[in-house]
Amino acid sequence: RNKDRLMLLPPGVDKASGLLRVLEVLHVERERTVCIGDGENDLPLFELCGIKVALKNSVPQLKEKASYVSAKEDGKGVVEALTHYFA
């Protein structure tokens, strides 16, 4: 999914490390988080979150780990997932 992108990050920094820091500051438990992803760079994030949502157009590895796979792609899939869990 991210094959045409170049991502340069310091060692040990990814979406999961960023979220972990936010959770520490806000005193929120991992189990109370929802993460939504579609690419390989979301795999570390999925290891951290309580609820894992893969969008329809996600890479297979993410779909395998997901709690929920949306029937729609991209932004519409995000709306679908948020509606599923919070409406």
N, C-alpha and C positions, 0 to 999 in steps of 0.2 A: 504494500500500500504506500509506503514511503520511498519507493525505489528511485524516484526522480527528485528526491530532496537530500540536502546535506545538512546534518545537524551536528554542530560543534558544541560540546558541553565539557566542563571540567570533569576530571575523574571523580566518580562517585555521585555525580549529580544527574538526576533524571526526574520524571514526573513524580515518582514515588517518594523520592527524598524531599522534594518540595512539599508534597502533601503531608508527609510525616512531620515536617517542621511546623506547618500550619496547625495540625492536630495538637501538637505539643503546646503551642502558644494559646490555642483556644480551649485546651483541656477537653477535647472530644475523643471518644473511643473510636478505634478503627472500624469496629462492627457497625457503627452508626453512619458510615459513609456510603455514598453511591458514586461509582465511577463509570464513565461512559467512554468507550474507545472504539477504534477501528483498525489500528496499525500495530506493527511490531513494537514500536516505542511505548505502547500502552501495557505491555506484558508485565513490567515491574509494578506498575500501578495496580493491576488486577491482583497481584499477590498481597496487596495492602488493604484493599477495600472490603467492606462487608458485603455490599451488593455490587455485582459486576455486570454491566450492560454492554453487550457487543452489538454494534449496528449491523444491519443486513449486509452491508458491503465490507464487513470486517474480514481480516485475515482468518483462516481456519483455526490457528492456534488460540486466538482470542475467543472465538465462538465456543471452543471446547471448554474453556474455563469460566464461561459466562453463567450467571444466574438467570439471565434473560437475554434473548436475542430478538431485536426489533424486526418487524416485518417491513420496515421502511429504511431507506438509506439516509445518511448524512443528517442535516438539520431536522428533517421530518421524523427521522428515527429517534432523535434526541427528544423531541416533543412527545412522541409516542411513549418513550420510556418514562419520562417525567409524569405523564398522565397516568400511566400504569401504576406507578408507585405512590403518587401524591394526590390524585384526583378523588 
